């Protein structure tokens, strides 16, 4: 059955809210690439047979970003922030993680997301449209409460927690399986600025601050997985999990800027559907929609078809 909305519908709705500009990612347009090393714990290896969880150090490409589609948005404004990872595997392939400061998604379906964007479209009738949307989507209030961090100004990209919104099935060496969600927790702890202080900072202060911080020492994040409980939904990214069972699956050390990628025709896509043996995507419709949306976004901003590079659905 075809989706009620298409990736182009979603991109058009994003652009209509004032985000997404030609030549840039539809969302998270303003970002910077960094290099790092991920080292998994023994606990991770017991939960999944994935190659990057064996305990050997793995080269990792990291992208920090602002959530807006506006590539010139000031860093001192409240917004979602992103942290995306691309792990290099021994066979030459990669596997990706896409995380952000929001703990849950705004909708359980792509259709609901596009409806919300259409309600937010700037015009004189925006308050009426938004009121109607909220009346029919009471669950959005729960999402807003869970996503309180996005309204605060971070002191640094290195002092934020980032959360992958979707569930993945981890399969161990003996075939045992469990669903997990990913959380990246800064060893420096979370630190925020008062709104007035954030507004006084330079437009690109988050990138400048992180570059300065990395001149002194690597930035470390704990890579934690939350294991689903019996009542936690594995297909609805708008629902927070109740399970308190978490495992530290590894440590990510970010060491400096990556200057080798995204030059000329080089295209970097962090696609959470790009998994590897030992990790399987859930049936979350938003997760599966994202691959198609990324492909359309790449084509719009570069004119290039992703082709075989895109994960197969």
KEKE-3310 file (N, C-alpha, C; in steps of 0.2 Angstrom, whole numbers, plus 5000, padded with zeros to 4 digits):
npx = (5004:5003:5011:5001:5007:5021:5039:5042:5031:5034:5046:5042:5033:5041:5049:5039:5037:5047:5059:5072:5082:5087:5100:5104:5103:5086:5083:5092:5102:5113:5129:5143:5157:5166:5180:5182:5183:5176:5173:5168:5160:5161:5149:5141:5145:5139:5126:5124:5129:5135:5148:5155:5153:5162:5172:5184:5193:5184:5184:5175:5164:5157:5143:5139:5124:5113:5095:5087:5081:5087:5102:5109:5105:5106:5116:5112:5098:5083:5082:5081:5095:5107:5116:5125:5131:5143:5149:5164:5166:5174:5174:5173:5161:5148:5139:5125:5120:5107:5104:5096:5092:5079:5069:5058:5048:5038:5026:5018:5018:5022:5013:5006:5017:5018:5006:5007:5017:5011:5001:5009:5013:5018:5007:4992:4982:4988:4987:4974:4974:4984:4978:4967:4974:4980:4969:4965:4976:4981:4991:5003:5006:5012:5023:5029:5032:5041:5052:5059:5072:5075:5071:5080:5096:5111:5127:5137:5140:5146:5140:5127:5114:5110:5097:5092:5078:5071:5067:5078:5082:5092:5103:5111:5126:5121:5108:5099:5088:5083:5074:5081:5084:5094:5106:5116:5127:5135:5151:5155:5144:5128:5125:5119:5114:5108:5094:5096:5110:5114:5108:5117:5129:5140:5135:5139:5143:5143:5150:5162:5166:5166:5177:5187:5188:5191:5205:5211:5208:5201:5183:5172:5159:5147:5140:5125:5112:5095:5085:5071:5055:5041:5030:5034:5033:5039:5037:5032:5038:5034:5032:5038:5049:5046:5055:5068:5080:5096:5111:5128:5135:5147:5160:5163:5175:5178:5189:5194:5191:5184:5191:5191:5179:5164:5168:5168:5160:5157:5145:5138:5128:5118:5110:5098:5093:5103:5109:5118:5124:5117:5110:5094:5081:5066:5048:5044:5035:5040:5054:5056:5051:5061:5072:5068:5064:5077:5083:5076:5079:5093:5093:5087:5095:5107:5106:5109:5106:5104:5104:5112:5118:5109:5100:5091:5074)
npy = (4994:5011:5025:5038:5050:5057:5057:5069:5077:5079:5086:5097:5102:5105:5115:5125:5129:5138:5133:5122:5124:5126:5116:5112:5101:5095:5096:5100:5107:5115:5111:5102:5091:5079:5068:5053:5040:5024:5013:4998:4990:4975:4971:4976:4967:4956:4958:4960:4954:4963:4970:4981:4981:4973:4976:4980:4995:5007:5017:5032:5043:5059:5070:5085:5096:5110:5109:5115:5119:5130:5135:5146:5148:5156:5150:5153:5152:5144:5126:5110:5100:5090:5074:5064:5048:5038:5023:5014:4999:4983:4976:4986:4992:5003:5008:5017:5029:5040:5054:5065:5080:5080:5069:5061:5058:5069:5064:5048:5043:5046:5054:5061:5069:5077:5083:5091:5100:5107:5113:5122:5131:5147:5160:5171:5163:5153:5152:5147:5135:5128:5126:5118:5107:5103:5100:5088:5080:5076:5069:5076:5085:5077:5074:5086:5089:5079:5083:5094:5099:5104:5117:5124:5133:5126:5125:5120:5109:5098:5096:5090:5079:5066:5058:5043:5041:5029:5012:4997:4980:4971:4957:4943:4933:4920:4920:4926:4939:4957:4972:4989:5006:5020:5031:5045:5051:5064:5064:5076:5081:5088:5105:5121:5137:5153:5161:5174:5175:5166:5172:5183:5177:5173:5169:5157:5150:5137:5128:5134:5134:5120:5117:5123:5117:5104:5106:5105:5093:5076:5074:5065:5054:5043:5028:5023:5010:5008:4995:4988:4987:4976:4983:4993:5002:4997:5002:5015:5030:5042:5039:5038:5027:5016:5008:5005:4999:5000:4999:5002:5003:5007:5018:5034:5043:5059:5067:5077:5089:5083:5084:5078:5074:5078:5086:5093:5081:5073:5065:5064:5054:5051:5038:5030:5018:5011:4998:4984:4966:4959:4969:4975:4984:4991:4990:5002:5015:5028:5028:5020:5028:5038:5034:5035:5048:5054:5050:5057:5070:5071:5070:5082:5092:5089:5084:5070:5053:5042:5028:5012:5015:5018:5011:4996:4993)
npz = (5000:4996:5003:5012:5012:5003:5001:4995:4998:5012:5012:5005:5014:5025:5019:5017:5030:5032:5033:5025:5012:4994:4989:5001:5015:5020:5033:5048:5042:5044:5049:5055:5052:5061:5066:5075:5087:5091:5104:5109:5123:5133:5137:5127:5116:5120:5118:5105:5089:5080:5070:5074:5087:5094:5102:5097:5092:5082:5068:5067:5059:5063:5065:5070:5072:5069:5070:5061:5044:5039:5034:5039:5052:5068:5081:5094:5096:5102:5098:5091:5092:5083:5082:5073:5068:5059:5058:5053:5046:5047:5035:5025:5024:5031:5046:5052:5064:5070:5079:5091:5101:5105:5114:5110:5095:5085:5080:5077:5064:5047:5040:5051:5055:5043:5043:5055:5051:5041:5048:5055:5046:5041:5042:5042:5046:5054:5069:5070:5062:5069:5082:5079:5075:5087:5094:5089:5091:5105:5110:5107:5117:5127:5120:5119:5133:5135:5127:5133:5133:5120:5120:5127:5127:5122:5131:5124:5110:5115:5128:5129:5129:5117:5108:5099:5090:5087:5088:5088:5083:5092:5089:5096:5096:5098:5093:5101:5105:5107:5109:5107:5111:5107:5116:5118:5129:5137:5144:5150:5156:5156:5150:5150:5143:5149:5141:5137:5137:5127:5116:5115:5110:5097:5080:5076:5087:5093:5085:5085:5098:5101:5092:5098:5111:5107:5104:5115:5121:5118:5116:5125:5124:5132:5125:5126:5128:5129:5135:5129:5138:5142:5139:5131:5116:5100:5088:5088:5087:5095:5107:5124:5132:5146:5152:5163:5161:5156:5147:5146:5131:5125:5121:5114:5107:5102:5091:5083:5069:5054:5038:5026:5020:5010:5000:4983:4973:4984:4994:5010:5019:5033:5038:5047:5044:5038:5043:5050:5050:5064:5069:5067:5059:5067:5064:5063:5056:5053:5054:5043:5033:5032:5025:5012:5011:5013:5002:4992:4996:4994:4981:4977:4982:4976:4964:4962:4961:4974:4973:4974:4985:4995:5009:5007:5007)
capx = (5000:5007:5010:4997:5011:5027:5045:5042:5026:5037:5051:5038:5030:5047:5051:5034:5038:5053:5066:5074:5084:5090:5107:5106:5099:5080:5083:5099:5106:5119:5132:5150:5159:5171:5182:5182:5184:5171:5176:5162:5161:5160:5141:5138:5146:5135:5119:5123:5135:5137:5155:5157:5152:5166:5177:5190:5192:5181:5184:5168:5162:5152:5141:5134:5121:5106:5089:5083:5083:5091:5110:5112:5102:5110:5116:5109:5091:5081:5080:5083:5102:5108:5122:5124:5137:5144:5154:5167:5166:5180:5173:5173:5154:5147:5132:5124:5115:5105:5101:5095:5091:5072:5068:5053:5046:5032:5021:5019:5017:5024:5007:5005:5022:5017:5000:5009:5021:5006:4998:5014:5015:5017:5002:4988:4978:4992:4984:4968:4976:4987:4973:4963:4979:4981:4963:4965:4982:4982:4998:5008:5007:5016:5030:5032:5035:5047:5057:5060:5079:5076:5069:5086:5102:5117:5134:5142:5138:5149:5137:5120:5112:5107:5093:5090:5071:5068:5069:5081:5082:5099:5103:5117:5129:5117:5102:5094:5086:5080:5074:5084:5085:5101:5106:5123:5127:5142:5155:5156:5138:5124:5126:5115:5115:5102:5092:5099:5117:5114:5107:5123:5134:5141:5130:5142:5147:5143:5155:5168:5167:5168:5184:5192:5188:5195:5212:5214:5207:5195:5177:5169:5152:5145:5135:5120:5106:5090:5082:5063:5051:5036:5025:5037:5032:5045:5035:5029:5044:5032:5030:5044:5049:5046:5060:5074:5086:5101:5118:5133:5138:5153:5163:5165:5180:5179:5196:5195:5188:5185:5192:5191:5173:5159:5171:5166:5154:5156:5139:5138:5121:5118:5103:5097:5091:5109:5111:5123:5122:5117:5106:5088:5076:5060:5043:5042:5034:5044:5060:5057:5050:5066:5077:5065:5065:5084:5085:5073:5083:5099:5092:5085:5101:5113:5104:5112:5102:5108:5105:5113:5120:5103:5098:5085:5068)
capy = (5000:5017:5030:5044:5056:5055:5061:5076:5080:5080:5091:5103:5105:5108:5122:5130:5132:5143:5129:5119:5129:5123:5115:5110:5096:5098:5098:5099:5110:5118:5106:5101:5084:5077:5062:5050:5032:5021:5007:4995:4987:4968:4971:4977:4961:4950:4959:4960:4951:4968:4970:4987:4980:4967:4979:4983:5002:5008:5024:5035:5050:5062:5077:5089:5101:5113:5105:5119:5118:5136:5134:5152:5150:5157:5144:5155:5151:5137:5122:5103:5099:5083:5071:5058:5044:5033:5018:5011:4992:4979:4974:4992:4995:5007:5008:5024:5031:5047:5055:5072:5082:5078:5062:5057:5061:5073:5060:5041:5042:5052:5058:5065:5074:5082:5087:5096:5105:5111:5117:5127:5135:5154:5164:5174:5158:5148:5150:5143:5128:5124:5125:5112:5101:5101:5097:5081:5076:5077:5066:5080:5088:5073:5074:5093:5089:5075:5086:5100:5101:5108:5124:5127:5134:5122:5129:5116:5102:5092:5096:5089:5072:5065:5052:5040:5040:5023:5005:4992:4974:4968:4950:4941:4927:4914:4921:4929:4946:4962:4979:4994:5013:5023:5037:5047:5055:5067:5064:5082:5082:5093:5112:5126:5145:5157:5163:5181:5174:5163:5177:5187:5174:5173:5165:5150:5149:5130:5125:5137:5132:5113:5116:5126:5112:5099:5108:5103:5085:5073:5075:5058:5052:5036:5026:5019:5007:5006:4989:4989:4983:4972:4988:4999:5002:4997:5005:5022:5035:5047:5036:5037:5020:5016:5003:5009:4995:5003:4996:5006:4999:5009:5025:5038:5049:5064:5069:5083:5090:5079:5088:5074:5073:5083:5090:5091:5077:5068:5066:5060:5053:5047:5035:5025:5012:5008:4993:4978:4960:4959:4975:4975:4990:4989:4991:5009:5018:5035:5025:5017:5033:5042:5032:5037:5055:5056:5050:5063:5076:5071:5072:5089:5097:5088:5081:5064:5048:5038:5021:5006:5017:5019:5005:4993:4992)
capz = (5000:4995:5009:5011:5010:4999:5004:4992:5002:5018:5010:5003:5020:5028:5016:5018:5037:5032:5033:5019:5006:4989:4990:5008:5018:5021:5040:5050:5036:5047:5053:5054:5052:5065:5066:5081:5088:5095:5107:5113:5130:5133:5138:5120:5112:5123:5116:5098:5085:5075:5070:5078:5094:5096:5107:5094:5091:5076:5066:5067:5057:5068:5062:5075:5068:5071:5067:5056:5037:5037:5035:5043:5058:5074:5086:5101:5096:5104:5093:5091:5089:5081:5082:5069:5068:5054:5060:5048:5048:5044:5028:5021:5024:5037:5049:5055:5070:5069:5086:5092:5108:5107:5116:5106:5089:5086:5078:5076:5057:5043:5039:5056:5055:5038:5046:5060:5048:5037:5053:5057:5040:5043:5039:5047:5049:5058:5075:5069:5060:5075:5087:5076:5075:5094:5097:5087:5093:5112:5112:5106:5123:5130:5117:5121:5139:5135:5123:5136:5132:5114:5122:5130:5123:5125:5131:5119:5107:5119:5134:5127:5128:5111:5108:5093:5091:5084:5091:5083:5086:5092:5089:5098:5093:5098:5090:5106:5103:5111:5106:5111:5109:5108:5120:5119:5135:5137:5150:5153:5159:5152:5152:5146:5144:5149:5134:5135:5135:5120:5110:5114:5107:5089:5076:5075:5093:5095:5082:5087:5105:5101:5089:5103:5116:5104:5104:5122:5123:5115:5119:5125:5125:5133:5121:5130:5125:5133:5133:5129:5142:5139:5137:5127:5109:5096:5082:5089:5090:5098:5114:5128:5135:5153:5154:5166:5160:5151:5147:5142:5125:5122:5122:5108:5108:5096:5092:5079:5063:5048:5033:5020:5017:5008:4995:4976:4973:4989:4998:5016:5022:5039:5037:5052:5041:5036:5048:5048:5053:5071:5071:5063:5060:5068:5059:5064:5049:5052:5052:5036:5028:5032:5020:5006:5012:5012:4995:4988:4998:4991:4973:4976:4983:4972:4957:4961:4964:4979:4970:4978:4992:4999:5011:5003:5011)
cpx = (5004:5005:5005:5001:5018:5033:5045:5037:5030:5042:5047:5035:5035:5049:5046:5034:5043:5059:5067:5076:5087:5097:5109:5101:5092:5079:5090:5104:5113:5123:5139:5152:5165:5173:5182:5183:5179:5174:5170:5164:5159:5152:5138:5139:5142:5128:5118:5130:5138:5145:5158:5157:5157:5171:5183:5188:5189:5181:5177:5168:5156:5150:5137:5131:5115:5101:5086:5086:5087:5098:5113:5109:5107:5110:5113:5102:5089:5079:5083:5091:5103:5115:5121:5131:5137:5150:5157:5168:5172:5180:5172:5166:5154:5140:5131:5119:5114:5101:5100:5093:5084:5072:5063:5051:5040:5025:5023:5019:5020:5019:5006:5010:5021:5011:5002:5013:5016:5002:5003:5016:5013:5012:4997:4983:4982:4989:4978:4970:4980:4983:4969:4968:4979:4975:4962:4971:4984:4989:5003:5010:5012:5023:5033:5035:5041:5053:5059:5067:5079:5074:5075:5092:5108:5123:5138:5138:5140:5145:5129:5120:5108:5103:5091:5082:5068:5071:5073:5082:5089:5099:5110:5120:5125:5110:5097:5093:5083:5080:5077:5083:5092:5101:5114:5123:5134:5145:5156:5150:5134:5125:5123:5116:5108:5101:5096:5107:5118:5113:5113:5129:5135:5137:5133:5146:5148:5149:5162:5170:5170:5175:5189:5193:5192:5203:5215:5214:5201:5189:5174:5162:5151:5139:5130:5114:5101:5086:5075:5060:5045:5030:5027:5036:5038:5043:5032:5035:5041:5031:5037:5043:5049:5052:5066:5081:5090:5108:5123:5137:5144:5155:5165:5169:5181:5185:5198:5191:5189:5186:5192:5185:5169:5163:5169:5159:5152:5150:5139:5130:5121:5111:5103:5095:5097:5111:5116:5121:5122:5112:5100:5084:5070:5055:5040:5041:5038:5051:5061:5055:5056:5071:5074:5066:5072:5086:5082:5077:5089:5098:5091:5091:5107:5112:5107:5107:5106:5109:5107:5116:5115:5101:5091:5080:5065)
cpy = (5006:5022:5035:5050:5053:5059:5068:5080:5083:5086:5098:5106:5108:5115:5127:5133:5137:5139:5126:5124:5124:5122:5112:5104:5099:5100:5097:5102:5113:5113:5105:5094:5084:5070:5059:5042:5030:5014:5004:4991:4979:4967:4971:4970:4956:4951:4959:4958:4956:4969:4976:4987:4975:4970:4982:4991:5003:5016:5026:5042:5053:5069:5080:5095:5104:5109:5109:5117:5124:5135:5140:5153:5151:5151:5146:5154:5144:5133:5115:5104:5092:5081:5065:5055:5039:5029:5015:5004:4988:4978:4980:4995:5000:5006:5014:5024:5039:5049:5063:5073:5080:5070:5058:5061:5065:5069:5052:5039:5048:5056:5063:5071:5079:5086:5093:5102:5110:5116:5123:5132:5143:5158:5167:5169:5152:5147:5145:5135:5124:5122:5118:5106:5098:5098:5090:5077:5078:5074:5070:5084:5084:5073:5081:5092:5084:5078:5093:5103:5105:5115:5128:5128:5131:5127:5126:5111:5097:5092:5094:5081:5071:5058:5050:5039:5034:5017:5001:4986:4971:4960:4948:4935:4921:4914:4925:4936:4950:4968:4984:5001:5016:5030:5039:5052:5058:5066:5070:5084:5087:5100:5116:5133:5148:5160:5169:5180:5170:5168:5182:5184:5174:5168:5158:5148:5142:5127:5128:5135:5125:5113:5118:5120:5106:5100:5106:5096:5083:5074:5068:5058:5045:5034:5021:5016:5006:5000:4989:4984:4980:4977:4994:4997:5002:5000:5012:5026:5041:5045:5035:5030:5021:5012:5008:5004:4998:4999:5001:5002:5001:5016:5028:5043:5053:5067:5076:5084:5085:5084:5085:5073:5079:5088:5088:5087:5072:5070:5061:5060:5049:5044:5030:5019:5008:5004:4988:4972:4961:4965:4975:4981:4987:4991:4998:5013:5025:5033:5023:5023:5037:5040:5035:5045:5058:5056:5055:5070:5077:5073:5079:5094:5095:5086:5074:5059:5043:5031:5016:5009:5018:5012:5002:4991:4986)
cpz = (5000:5001:5007:5009:5007:5003:5001:4996:5008:5017:5009:5009:5024:5025:5017:5025:5037:5032:5026:5013:5001:4990:4996:5010:5020:5029:5042:5045:5038:5051:5051:5056:5057:5064:5074:5081:5093:5098:5111:5119:5129:5134:5131:5116:5114:5120:5109:5094:5080:5076:5074:5085:5097:5101:5104:5092:5083:5074:5065:5064:5061:5065:5068:5071:5072:5067:5061:5049:5035:5039:5039:5049:5064:5079:5093:5101:5099:5098:5094:5089:5088:5082:5078:5068:5062:5056:5054:5050:5045:5037:5023:5021:5030:5039:5052:5061:5069:5076:5086:5099:5110:5109:5112:5100:5090:5084:5077:5069:5053:5041:5044:5057:5049:5040:5051:5056:5044:5042:5055:5052:5042:5039:5044:5050:5053:5065:5075:5067:5066:5080:5085:5076:5082:5097:5095:5088:5100:5114:5111:5112:5127:5127:5119:5128:5139:5132:5126:5134:5125:5115:5125:5126:5126:5126:5126:5116:5112:5126:5133:5127:5121:5111:5101:5094:5090:5088:5085:5087:5086:5093:5091:5094:5093:5096:5095:5104:5108:5107:5110:5107:5111:5112:5120:5124:5136:5144:5154:5157:5155:5155:5148:5148:5145:5142:5132:5133:5129:5115:5109:5110:5099:5086:5076:5081:5095:5092:5084:5094:5105:5097:5094:5109:5114:5104:5110:5123:5119:5119:5119:5127:5127:5128:5124:5126:5130:5131:5134:5134:5139:5136:5133:5120:5105:5089:5082:5092:5094:5106:5118:5131:5142:5156:5157:5165:5154:5152:5143:5137:5123:5124:5115:5110:5102:5097:5088:5073:5058:5042:5026:5016:5014:5004:4988:4976:4978:4993:5004:5018:5028:5040:5042:5050:5038:5042:5046:5052:5061:5074:5065:5064:5062:5063:5060:5057:5048:5051:5045:5031:5027:5027:5013:5006:5011:5005:4990:4990:4995:4984:4972:4977:4979:4965:4956:4964:4968:4976:4975:4985:4997:5002:5008:5008:5010)
residu = (UNK:UNK:UNK:UNK:UNK:UNK:UNK:UNK:UNK:UNK:UNK:UNK:UNK:UNK:UNK:UNK:UNK:UNK:UNK:UNK:UNK:UNK:UNK:UNK:UNK:UNK:UNK:UNK:UNK:UNK:UNK:UNK:UNK:UNK:UNK:UNK:UNK:UNK:UNK:UNK:UNK:UNK:UNK:UNK:UNK:UNK:UNK:UNK:UNK:UNK:UNK:UNK:UNK:UNK:UNK:UNK:UNK:UNK:UNK:UNK:UNK:UNK:UNK:UNK:UNK:UNK:UNK:UNK:UNK:UNK:UNK:UNK:UNK:UNK:UNK:UNK:UNK:UNK:UNK:UNK:UNK:UNK:UNK:UNK:UNK:UNK:UNK:UNK:UNK:UNK:UNK:UNK:UNK:UNK:UNK:UNK:UNK:UNK:UNK:UNK:UNK:UNK:UNK:UNK:UNK:UNK:UNK:UNK:UNK:UNK:UNK:UNK:UNK:UNK:UNK:UNK:UNK:UNK:UNK:UNK:UNK:UNK:UNK:UNK:UNK:UNK:UNK:UNK:UNK:UNK:UNK:UNK:UNK:UNK:UNK:UNK:UNK:UNK:UNK:UNK:UNK:UNK:UNK:UNK:UNK:UNK:UNK:UNK:UNK:UNK:UNK:UNK:UNK:UNK:UNK:UNK:UNK:UNK:UNK:UNK:UNK:UNK:UNK:UNK:UNK:UNK:UNK:UNK:UNK:UNK:UNK:UNK:UNK:UNK:UNK:UNK:UNK:UNK:UNK:UNK:UNK:UNK:UNK:UNK:UNK:UNK:UNK:UNK:UNK:UNK:UNK:UNK:UNK:UNK:UNK:UNK:UNK:UNK:UNK:UNK:UNK:UNK:UNK:UNK:UNK:UNK:UNK:UNK:UNK:UNK:UNK:UNK:UNK:UNK:UNK:UNK:UNK:UNK:UNK:UNK:UNK:UNK:UNK:UNK:UNK:UNK:UNK:UNK:UNK:UNK:UNK:UNK:UNK:UNK:UNK:UNK:UNK:UNK:UNK:UNK:UNK:UNK:UNK:UNK:UNK:UNK:UNK:UNK:UNK:UNK:UNK:UNK:UNK:UNK:UNK:UNK:UNK:UNK:UNK:UNK:UNK:UNK:UNK:UNK:UNK:UNK:UNK:UNK:UNK:UNK:UNK:UNK:UNK:UNK:UNK:UNK:UNK:UNK:UNK:UNK:UNK:UNK:UNK:UNK:UNK:UNK:UNK:UNK:UNK:UNK:UNK:UNK:UNK:UNK:UNK:UNK:UNK:UNK:UNK:UNK:UNK:UNK:UNK:UNK:UNK:UNK:UNK:UNK:UNK:UNK:UNK:UNK:UNK)
# end
